[in-house]
Amino acid sequence: MAKKKATEETVVELSKKERLNAFIKAQQLAAEKEKSVIKIGKINEFKITGREHYMLTGICGIDFNTGGFKKGTYNVVYGAESGGKSTIALQACEGFQLSNPDLQILYVDAEQTVDETFISRFPNLNKDNITFLKEGVTEKIFDMLVDMCQQNLVDVIIVDSIDSMTTNAELGKSLEENVMMDKARILSRGLAKMNQYLSDYGITVIMIQQERIEMSMFQAKTHGRSGGKAMRYYPATVFRIAKVGSQNETTKTELQDSKIISQYVKIINEKSKISEPYKETHTYINTDVNKKVAVEKMKEFIEYAVHYGLIIKTGGWYQIIGNDGEPIEKVQGEAKIPSIFAENLDLYTETKLTLYSLALPPELFIVQFDNIKKMLKQENVNIKKTKIQQLEFIGHPELITDKDRKEMVFADRKIEDFFSEEDYKKALFNLEEEKVNAEKINKENEELEESEEIFE
């Protein structure tokens, strides 16, 4: 009795924080004994938290918007028909593979429209590491997804698309009978079951949706989405892909023989838990089937380079700025810029690296520096390989330069060379502060372990 009273008095003397930490530790130990998992603790105790878990795509419009995608999250890409949603999703996967060639991708083709012709627009996509699930029934799809996530069989899942799925209840009814909210109910349960495995194994899910009109009282909401509340609450990022709308933007869409061959699209970040929300960027979708290109990276790169001052526009003249800040090339007319970079692909890659340092948050660029270089170098290798193959095939090997055959070597630039001294120190301070906070939490946990006998 005296021992119990002494224990109670000791507990009272502890602060609320100490009692909370002791409670958490007791719950974790109890779960461990029962061979179960309880996800409670400080943020650094969970796997998918820091900037090292961001996945860059190589698409400027995505990377400069949210920093790419984050491992262990749901993400939504939605928009009007023929807006480039599937193209952007697959192009992102190709970008993931530039820095991680062994990445395993599952493509759920609920629309059952993806074929070899469509995939051929992504010549650098490792097709051996992409598996297709051609199924349209929601229950079957999510049963399969839960099993695959539980066994950690894939790294990225693309669901194309939520709107084209049907349910068993809908299949069992005639076309005249209503089935209310059945898909939304299944989505809510399926996403909840998958969620725990996404964070455990770092699986990234990209769900494609069609834009639809929703009626609210006497107003029509043009940017609506199906799927119920779960499709709004679970995603970490929601991108709306919007085709041109205003008159001045229509000039950015190329026409050839009365058909669109390059579609300018806005990438509007409507929700983001991993970056600054409500940001708007853009990219270009190639619609010319004769070009084995999906997202026109060169075109978007040039526009962003002009925006960030790496290409100086003076009237009709354009100057390309080198690593030392001095002009190295000058051409008249924007149309001539791609040929300059096509002839000197190493210049393109070096300039793109500098562009990433300007467009990404400094902390993210510092943490992802090696991955960015690896991604851009592999992109350089792929472009050179394609260029050489094309020139040899059409019978113009004399146009192949020594630089085209030589492996690219980045200029000897350290991370601090990309920033001013003040900006670099601020970024390091922020990263160091995060590290100190994590170490402080670890120290508190160690001290807590020493006082566990209070609850024994």
C-alpha positions as CSV (number, residue, x, y, z in Angstrom):
1,M,0.0,0.0,0.0
2,A,2.8,2.4,0.9
3,K,4.6,1.5,-2.4
4,K,1.5,2.3,-4.4
5,K,1.0,5.6,-2.6
6,A,4.7,6.6,-3.3
7,T,4.3,5.8,-6.9
8,E,1.2,8.0,-7.2
9,E,3.0,10.9,-5.5
10,T,5.9,10.5,-8.0
11,V,3.4,10.6,-11.0
12,V,1.9,13.8,-9.6
13,E,5.3,15.5,-9.5
14,L,5.8,14.8,-13.2
15,S,4.9,17.5,-15.7
16,K,2.1,17.0,-18.2
17,K,4.6,16.6,-21.0
18,E,6.6,13.9,-19.1
19,R,3.4,12.0,-18.3
20,L,2.3,12.2,-22.0
21,N,5.7,10.9,-23.1
22,A,5.5,8.1,-20.5
23,F,2.0,7.2,-21.7
24,I,3.2,7.1,-25.4
25,K,6.1,4.9,-24.5
26,A,3.8,2.5,-22.5
27,Q,1.4,2.3,-25.5
28,Q,4.3,1.5,-27.8
29,L,5.7,-1.2,-25.5
30,A,2.2,-2.7,-25.1
31,A,1.8,-2.8,-28.9
32,E,5.2,-4.4,-29.3
33,K,4.3,-7.2,-26.9
34,E,1.1,-7.8,-28.8
35,K,3.1,-7.8,-32.1
36,S,1.0,-4.9,-33.4
37,V,1.8,-1.4,-34.5
38,I,0.6,1.9,-32.9
39,K,1.5,5.1,-34.7
40,I,1.9,7.6,-32.0
41,G,4.9,9.7,-31.2
42,K,7.0,12.7,-32.4
43,I,7.1,13.7,-36.1
44,N,10.7,12.5,-36.6
45,E,9.8,9.0,-35.4
46,F,7.8,8.4,-38.6
47,K,9.5,7.3,-41.8
48,I,8.1,9.7,-44.4
49,T,8.7,13.2,-43.1
50,G,11.7,15.1,-44.4
51,R,12.7,16.7,-47.6
52,E,14.8,13.7,-48.6
53,H,11.5,11.9,-49.4
54,Y,10.5,14.4,-52.2
55,M,10.5,12.9,-55.7
56,L,11.4,15.3,-58.5
57,T,9.9,14.6,-61.9
58,G,12.0,16.6,-64.4
59,I,8.9,18.5,-65.4
60,C,9.6,22.2,-64.5
61,G,5.9,22.9,-64.2
62,I,5.5,20.3,-61.5
63,D,8.8,20.6,-59.7
64,F,8.7,24.4,-59.5
65,N,5.2,24.2,-58.2
66,T,5.3,21.7,-55.3
67,G,8.8,20.3,-55.4
68,G,7.5,17.3,-57.2
69,F,5.6,14.5,-55.3
70,K,6.3,13.1,-51.9
71,K,6.7,9.5,-51.0
72,G,3.9,7.9,-49.0
73,T,1.1,10.3,-50.2
74,Y,-2.0,10.4,-52.3
75,N,-2.1,13.0,-55.1
76,V,-4.8,14.0,-57.6
77,V,-4.3,15.3,-61.1
78,Y,-7.6,16.5,-62.6
79,G,-8.9,18.6,-65.5
80,A,-10.9,18.7,-68.6
81,E,-10.8,16.1,-71.3
82,S,-7.6,15.9,-73.5
83,G,-5.8,18.2,-71.1
84,G,-2.7,16.1,-70.7
85,K,-3.4,14.4,-67.3
86,S,-2.3,10.9,-68.2
87,T,0.6,12.4,-70.1
88,I,1.9,14.3,-67.1
89,A,1.4,11.3,-64.8
90,L,3.5,9.0,-67.0
91,Q,6.1,11.7,-67.7
92,A,6.5,12.1,-64.0
93,C,7.1,8.4,-63.7
94,E,9.8,8.6,-66.4
95,G,11.3,11.4,-64.4
96,F,11.3,9.3,-61.2
97,Q,13.1,6.6,-63.1
98,L,15.9,9.0,-64.1
99,S,17.2,9.0,-60.6
100,N,15.9,5.6,-59.6
101,P,15.8,3.2,-62.6
102,D,14.6,0.3,-60.5
103,L,11.4,2.0,-59.5
104,Q,8.4,-0.3,-59.8
105,I,5.2,1.4,-61.2
106,L,1.6,0.1,-61.3
107,Y,-0.7,1.7,-63.9
108,V,-4.3,1.1,-63.3
109,D,-5.9,1.6,-66.7
110,A,-9.6,1.7,-65.7
111,E,-10.4,3.5,-69.0
112,Q,-8.5,0.7,-70.8
113,T,-7.3,3.1,-73.5
114,V,-3.5,3.0,-72.9
115,D,-1.7,1.1,-75.7
116,E,1.7,0.7,-77.2
117,T,1.2,3.9,-79.4
118,F,0.5,6.0,-76.3
119,I,3.4,4.5,-74.3
120,S,5.8,5.1,-77.3
121,R,5.6,8.8,-76.5
122,F,7.8,8.1,-73.5
123,P,10.9,6.6,-75.1
124,N,12.9,6.7,-71.8
125,L,10.3,5.1,-69.6
126,N,11.6,1.7,-68.4
127,K,8.7,-0.4,-69.6
128,D,10.1,-3.5,-67.9
129,N,9.3,-1.9,-64.6
130,I,5.8,-0.8,-65.3
131,T,2.8,-3.2,-64.7
132,F,-0.6,-2.6,-66.1
133,L,-3.9,-3.5,-64.4
134,K,-6.7,-3.4,-67.0
135,E,-9.8,-3.4,-64.7
136,G,-12.8,-1.2,-64.3
137,V,-14.6,-2.5,-61.2
138,T,-13.8,-0.4,-58.2
139,E,-14.0,-3.2,-55.6
140,K,-11.6,-5.4,-57.6
141,I,-9.2,-2.6,-58.2
142,F,-8.9,-1.6,-54.6
143,D,-8.7,-5.2,-53.3
144,M,-5.7,-5.6,-55.6
145,L,-4.2,-2.3,-54.6
146,V,-4.5,-3.0,-50.9
147,D,-2.9,-6.5,-51.3
148,M,0.0,-5.0,-53.4
149,C,0.6,-2.2,-51.0
150,Q,0.5,-4.5,-48.0
151,Q,3.2,-6.7,-49.6
152,N,5.2,-3.6,-50.7
153,L,5.4,-4.7,-54.3
154,V,5.3,-1.3,-56.0
155,D,6.7,2.2,-55.5
156,V,4.3,4.3,-57.6
157,I,0.6,3.7,-58.4
158,I,-1.3,5.6,-61.1
159,V,-5.1,5.3,-61.2
160,D,-6.5,6.4,-64.5
161,S,-9.1,7.3,-63.9
162,I,-11.4,7.4,-60.8
163,D,-14.4,8.6,-63.0
164,S,-14.2,5.6,-65.4
165,M,-14.6,3.1,-62.6
166,T,-17.9,1.3,-61.9
167,T,-19.1,-0.7,-58.9
168,N,-20.7,-4.1,-58.5
169,A,-23.9,-2.4,-57.4
170,E,-24.0,-0.4,-60.6
171,L,-23.3,-3.4,-62.7
172,G,-26.2,-5.2,-61.0
173,K,-28.7,-2.5,-61.8
174,S,-30.3,-1.5,-65.0
175,L,-29.4,1.8,-66.6
176,E,-32.6,3.4,-65.4
177,E,-32.0,2.6,-61.7
178,N,-30.1,5.1,-59.5
179,V,-27.1,4.0,-57.3
180,M,-26.3,6.8,-55.0
181,M,-22.8,7.4,-53.6
182,D,-21.7,3.8,-54.0
183,K,-18.4,4.6,-55.5
184,A,-17.7,7.3,-52.9
185,R,-18.3,4.8,-50.1
186,I,-15.9,2.2,-51.6
187,L,-13.3,4.9,-52.3
188,S,-13.5,6.1,-48.7
189,R,-12.9,2.6,-47.4
190,G,-10.2,1.7,-49.9
191,L,-8.2,4.8,-49.4
192,A,-8.3,4.4,-45.7
193,K,-7.1,0.8,-45.9
194,M,-4.2,1.7,-48.2
195,N,-3.2,4.7,-46.3
196,Q,-1.2,2.9,-43.5
197,Y,0.9,1.0,-46.1
198,L,1.7,4.1,-48.1
199,S,3.5,5.7,-45.1
200,D,5.1,2.5,-44.0
201,Y,6.6,1.7,-47.4
202,G,6.8,5.2,-49.1
203,I,4.4,4.3,-51.9
204,T,3.2,7.3,-54.0
205,V,-0.3,7.3,-55.5
206,I,-1.3,9.6,-58.4
207,M,-5.1,9.5,-59.0
208,I,-6.4,11.0,-62.3
209,Q,-9.9,12.6,-62.3
210,Q,-12.1,14.3,-64.8
211,E,-13.3,17.8,-64.2
212,R,-17.1,18.0,-64.0
213,I,-19.7,20.7,-63.4
214,E,-21.4,20.6,-60.0
215,M,-24.6,22.5,-59.2
216,S,-24.8,24.4,-56.0
217,M,-28.1,26.2,-55.4
218,F,-28.4,28.4,-58.5
219,Q,-24.7,28.4,-59.4
220,A,-22.7,26.0,-61.5
221,K,-19.2,25.1,-60.1
222,T,-17.0,24.3,-63.1
223,H,-14.1,22.8,-61.2
224,G,-15.9,19.9,-59.5
225,R,-14.6,16.4,-58.8
226,S,-16.4,13.1,-58.2
227,G,-15.6,10.6,-55.5
228,G,-17.1,12.2,-52.4
229,K,-15.3,13.7,-49.5
230,A,-12.5,11.1,-49.3
231,M,-11.1,12.4,-52.7
232,R,-10.8,15.9,-51.1
233,Y,-9.4,15.0,-47.7
234,Y,-6.8,12.3,-48.4
235,P,-4.6,13.8,-51.2
236,A,-1.5,15.7,-50.1
237,T,-1.5,17.6,-53.4
238,V,-4.3,18.4,-55.9
239,F,-3.3,19.7,-59.4
240,R,-5.8,21.1,-61.8
241,I,-4.6,20.9,-65.4
242,A,-6.2,23.7,-67.3
243,K,-6.0,24.3,-71.0
244,V,-5.6,27.9,-72.3
245,G,-8.5,30.2,-71.4
246,S,-7.6,33.8,-72.2
247,Q,-6.8,35.4,-75.6
248,N,-3.2,36.2,-74.9
249,E,-2.5,32.6,-73.8
250,T,-3.8,31.1,-77.1
251,T,-0.7,32.4,-78.8
252,K,1.3,29.8,-76.8
253,T,-0.5,27.0,-78.5
254,E,1.2,26.0,-81.8
255,L,-0.9,25.3,-84.8
256,Q,0.3,23.4,-87.9
257,D,-1.9,22.5,-90.8
258,S,-5.0,23.6,-88.8
259,K,-4.3,21.2,-85.9
260,I,-2.8,21.8,-82.5
261,I,0.7,20.2,-82.1
262,S,1.7,21.7,-78.8
263,Q,-0.8,22.5,-76.1
264,Y,0.0,25.1,-73.4
265,V,-1.5,24.1,-70.1
266,K,-1.6,25.7,-66.7
267,I,-0.8,23.6,-63.6
268,I,-2.8,25.0,-60.7
269,N,-2.0,23.8,-57.3
270,E,-5.4,23.8,-55.5
271,K,-4.2,21.9,-52.4
272,S,-0.7,21.1,-51.0
273,K,0.4,19.8,-47.7
274,I,4.0,19.6,-48.8
275,S,4.6,23.0,-50.2
276,E,3.2,26.5,-50.8
277,P,-0.5,26.1,-51.9
278,Y,-2.4,27.9,-54.6
279,K,0.7,28.3,-56.8
280,E,0.3,28.3,-60.6
281,T,2.9,27.1,-63.2
282,H,2.6,25.8,-66.7
283,T,4.0,23.4,-69.2
284,Y,3.5,22.2,-72.8
285,I,2.0,18.9,-74.0
286,N,3.0,17.6,-77.4
287,T,0.1,16.3,-79.4
288,D,2.0,15.5,-82.6
289,V,2.1,11.7,-82.9
290,N,5.1,11.9,-85.2
291,K,7.3,13.3,-82.3
292,K,8.2,10.7,-79.7
293,V,7.8,13.4,-77.0
294,A,5.1,13.8,-74.3
295,V,5.9,16.9,-72.2
296,E,8.0,19.4,-74.2
297,K,10.7,19.9,-71.6
298,M,12.9,22.1,-73.8
299,K,10.1,24.6,-74.5
300,E,9.0,25.0,-70.8
301,F,12.7,25.1,-69.8
302,I,13.4,28.1,-72.1
303,E,10.4,30.0,-70.7
304,Y,11.4,29.4,-67.1
305,A,15.0,30.3,-67.9
306,V,13.8,33.7,-69.3
307,H,11.6,34.2,-66.2
308,Y,14.5,33.6,-63.8
309,G,17.1,35.6,-65.8
310,L,19.2,32.8,-67.1
311,I,18.2,33.9,-70.6
312,I,18.1,37.7,-71.0
313,K,15.5,39.1,-73.4
314,T,16.3,42.5,-75.0
315,G,13.8,43.4,-77.7
316,G,14.0,40.5,-80.2
317,W,17.5,39.4,-79.0
318,Y,18.1,36.7,-76.4
319,Q,21.4,36.2,-74.4
320,I,22.1,32.9,-72.7
321,I,24.0,33.5,-69.4
322,G,26.8,31.1,-68.3
323,N,27.7,29.8,-64.8
324,D,29.8,32.9,-64.2
325,G,27.0,35.3,-64.9
326,E,28.4,36.4,-68.2
327,P,26.6,36.1,-71.6
328,I,27.9,33.2,-73.7
329,E,25.4,33.0,-76.6
330,K,23.3,35.7,-78.3
331,V,20.6,34.9,-80.9
332,Q,17.8,36.9,-82.5
333,G,14.4,35.4,-82.0
334,E,13.2,32.9,-79.4
335,A,12.8,30.2,-82.1
336,K,16.6,30.0,-82.4
337,I,17.2,29.2,-78.8
338,P,16.3,25.5,-78.9
339,S,18.9,24.9,-81.6
340,I,21.6,26.5,-79.4
341,F,20.9,24.0,-76.6
342,A,20.4,21.1,-79.0
343,E,23.9,21.7,-80.4
344,N,25.3,22.0,-76.8
345,L,23.3,19.6,-74.6
346,D,25.8,20.0,-71.8
347,L,25.0,23.7,-71.7
348,Y,21.3,22.9,-71.5
349,T,21.9,20.5,-68.5
350,E,24.2,23.0,-66.6
351,T,21.7,25.8,-67.2
352,K,18.8,23.6,-66.0
353,L,20.7,22.8,-62.8
354,T,21.1,26.5,-62.1
355,L,17.4,26.9,-62.9
356,Y,16.5,24.4,-60.3
357,S,18.6,26.2,-57.7
358,L,16.6,29.4,-58.4
359,A,13.1,27.9,-58.6
360,L,13.1,25.4,-55.8
361,P,13.2,26.4,-52.1
362,P,16.9,26.6,-51.1
363,E,16.4,23.9,-48.3
364,L,14.9,21.4,-50.8
365,F,17.6,22.1,-53.4
366,I,20.4,21.5,-50.8
367,V,18.8,18.2,-49.6
368,Q,18.0,17.0,-53.1
369,F,21.2,18.3,-54.8
370,D,22.7,14.9,-55.6
371,N,19.4,13.5,-56.8
372,I,18.8,16.5,-59.1
373,K,22.3,16.1,-60.6
374,K,21.7,12.4,-61.1
375,M,18.3,13.1,-62.7
376,L,19.6,15.8,-65.1
377,K,22.7,13.8,-66.0
378,Q,20.6,10.8,-67.0
379,E,18.3,13.1,-69.0
380,N,21.4,14.4,-70.8
381,V,22.5,10.8,-71.6
382,N,19.0,9.9,-73.0
383,I,18.8,13.0,-75.2
384,K,22.3,12.4,-76.6
385,K,21.5,8.8,-77.3
386,T,18.3,9.7,-79.1
387,K,20.0,12.4,-81.1
388,I,22.8,10.1,-82.2
389,Q,20.4,7.3,-83.2
390,Q,18.2,9.7,-85.2
391,L,21.1,11.2,-87.1
392,E,22.6,7.8,-87.9
393,F,19.2,6.5,-89.0
394,I,18.5,9.3,-91.5
395,G,22.0,9.1,-92.9
396,H,23.7,12.3,-91.3
397,P,26.3,11.0,-89.0
398,E,28.5,14.0,-89.8
399,L,26.1,16.2,-87.8
400,I,27.1,14.2,-84.6
401,T,29.6,16.3,-82.6
402,D,32.3,15.1,-80.2
403,K,30.2,16.6,-77.3
404,D,27.3,14.4,-78.3
405,R,29.5,11.3,-77.9
406,K,31.2,12.4,-74.7
407,E,29.8,11.8,-71.3
408,M,28.7,14.9,-69.5
409,V,30.7,16.1,-66.5
410,F,29.2,18.8,-64.4
411,A,31.2,22.0,-63.7
412,D,33.0,22.0,-60.4
413,R,30.3,23.8,-58.4
414,K,29.5,23.3,-54.8
415,I,26.1,23.8,-53.4
416,E,27.0,27.1,-51.8
417,D,28.0,28.4,-55.3
418,F,24.4,28.5,-56.3
419,F,23.3,31.0,-53.7
420,S,24.3,34.3,-52.2
421,E,26.1,33.9,-48.9
422,E,23.1,35.2,-46.9
423,D,20.6,32.9,-48.6
424,Y,22.8,29.9,-48.2
425,K,23.4,30.6,-44.5
426,K,19.6,31.1,-43.9
427,A,18.9,27.7,-45.6
428,L,21.6,26.0,-43.5
429,F,20.2,27.6,-40.4
430,N,16.7,26.3,-41.1
431,L,18.0,22.8,-41.9
432,E,20.2,22.8,-38.7
433,E,17.3,24.0,-36.6
434,E,15.2,21.0,-37.9
435,K,18.1,18.7,-37.1
436,V,18.5,20.2,-33.6
437,N,14.8,19.8,-32.9
438,A,14.9,16.1,-34.0
439,E,18.0,15.5,-31.8
440,K,16.2,17.2,-28.9
441,I,13.2,14.9,-29.3
442,N,15.5,11.8,-29.4
443,K,17.3,12.9,-26.2
444,E,13.9,13.4,-24.5
445,N,12.9,9.9,-25.5
446,E,16.2,8.4,-24.1
447,E,15.5,10.2,-20.8
448,L,12.0,8.8,-20.8
449,E,13.3,5.3,-21.1
450,E,15.3,5.8,-17.9
451,S,12.1,6.6,-16.0
452,E,10.0,3.7,-17.3
453,E,10.0,1.9,-13.9
454,I,7.4,4.4,-12.8
455,F,4.8,2.6,-14.9
456,E,6.1,-0.9,-14.2
